[in-house]
């Protein structure tokens, strides 16, 4: 399944892109599969991805949420600030 993933904060800084396209060869894909794929492709982000929240169509979801092609998927790591 091909997915477009929007990246924010530290994730965006690691890849120097606002979004990436990934292709996971599975019949069904969950958020945790996207995080595992990205941890393999970008090992320096592994620790950050453990703390990262996912949103689908602007709604936060847990790591077991199923993803559908064509939906807006965003990975949002924790940010500091007040």
DAGINOR-V798323 format. One record per helix or strand of 2 or more residues. SS is the DSSP state (@ for helix, = for strand). FROM is the first residue (numbers start at 1). TO is the last residue. Records with the same first field share a line. If there is no record, write none. Layout:
SS=FROM-TO  FROM-TO
This chain:
==2-7  19-23  29-30  53-56  59-61  66-67  73-76
@=9-15  31-41  43-50
